Amino acid sequence: MTTEQKKKKILVTGANGLLGQKLIDLLRANEAVSTYATARGENRLPFQEGYVYLPMDITSEAAIQEVFGQVMPDVVIHTAAMTNVDQCEAEKEACWKQNVEAVELLVAACRRSNTFLLHLSTDFIFDGKAGPYTEEAEANPISFYGWSKLAAEKAVSGSTIRWAIARTVLVYGIAHDMSRSNIVLWVKKSLEDGKTINVVDDQWRTPTLAEDLAQGCFLIADRQAEGVFNISGKDLLTPYEMALQTADYFGLDKGLIRRADSSTFTQPARRPPKTGFILDKATSVLGYAPRSFKEGIEILAGQMG
């Protein structure tokens, strides 16, 4: 038996996204893994070595079957999704197709090939009345995005395949070739430009560094640990507190940061007021050890070049 055959074949969907990029970078450095990156359209990853890229539209059954037939993956880490909460509210059909129907197609493909499926989910399956949450907490989404992600979880957990669900919260990080900002970059740029910013102080989250989430996903995929795992940051903070920590780190003027009430912002989709996760299970079962938000800012600062 060759070493190539012994390697664990891990296929990642949504490889061009923030988490996808961090996962491929982590996996390609692992000698025991053969890494397959998939996304819709062309490869936008900033590195070319150590993995195979295959275009795959997760909403196309034929595309999924073709890639599965080619790769025969041992594990699929499903990160691809429509995650813009307000867009999901406005484009419900597209949201359902990408977030629910695509998952059903992947579950069917995993069943046929006896593949372990790790599905990414979100704190937005909760109403935010009783956070931070454990894995057993009762879901009660208050947005269409939240409903679509809960329906996807049910498609996975109700199936006969081997599966895990990694739930996460407010992922931040720096990705190559992506226009999307994050709270750290937004606060830093605004304050450097001398702008006054209004930041919400009545919502709580456990913000998650993308590198930590990738590591958590790998820990699940590597041991094919079944069930639901909370994989997020460990600090429960309001966006206002995150902004203050960012200003502190970069030595910027905190006087420009104003406390705001979430009711002053008009957004099509409702947000859960207090989520955040309790990480005891991931810590004890997987050895998951996320960085603090301050350490996360430091890592981003190092990546800004």
Secondary structure, 3 states (H helix, E strand, C coil): CCHHHHCEEEEEECCCCHHHHHHHHHHHCCCCEEEEEEECCCCCCCCCCCCEEEECCCCCHHHHHHHHHHHCCCEEEECCCCCCHHHHHHCHHHHHHHHHHHHHHHHHHHHHHCCEEEEEEEHHHCCCCCCCECCCCCCCCCCHHHHHHHHHHHHHHCCCCCEEEEEECCEECCCCCCCCCCHHHHHHHHHHCCCCEEEECCCEECCEEHHHHHHHHHHHHHHCCCEEEECCCCCCECHHHHHHHHHHHHCCCHHHEEEECHHHCCCCCCCCCECCECCHHHHHHHCCCCCCHHHHHHHHHHHCC
